[in-house]
């Protein structure tokens, strides 16, 4: 379900937050703890992964931290995030195919790892197919959404041929470009 606030703005989708938490707690221990050390500092034992994940969520709810995360976004980040937002069940393969003319597979793979380490995206494994789907972090999505722009994904239009007359002409080229 989605919470709606008094100002009409939709809030965090609870199901997506649960998926995000599950994706963190099912990470390999060394990756999980390395990631949490970056954001929360030294982790004291005994520890509980669920409690640590809740502490990380608290870190991400602070507006100062959100603004810092957003301030480090570059155009490449925004291209990938816009594509993930556009495709409801994005996968690495889908993104690599989509950006194959712009970026190498290794550049995209490195960027996805970077976005995951920066907590902007997460992967969730489908229980039936075993496919890893990529989603935008639900705790940051509302703040990131104004930065998504389809112009990051589509090339700027080019005028190849202009008509000399003011008449509108329906041609094969016009229909193909449409």
ZIFEN-V223003 format. One record per pair of residues at least 12 apart in sequence whose C-alpha atoms are under 6 Angstrom apart, sorted by the first residue. I is the first residue (numbers start at 0). J is the second residue. Records with the same first field share a line. If there is no record, write none. Layout:
BEGIN
I->J, J
END
This chain:
BEGIN
0->12
16->137
22->123
24->48
78->151
81->147
88->132
89->132, 133
90->132, 133
119->135, 136
120->134, 135, 136
121->133, 134
END
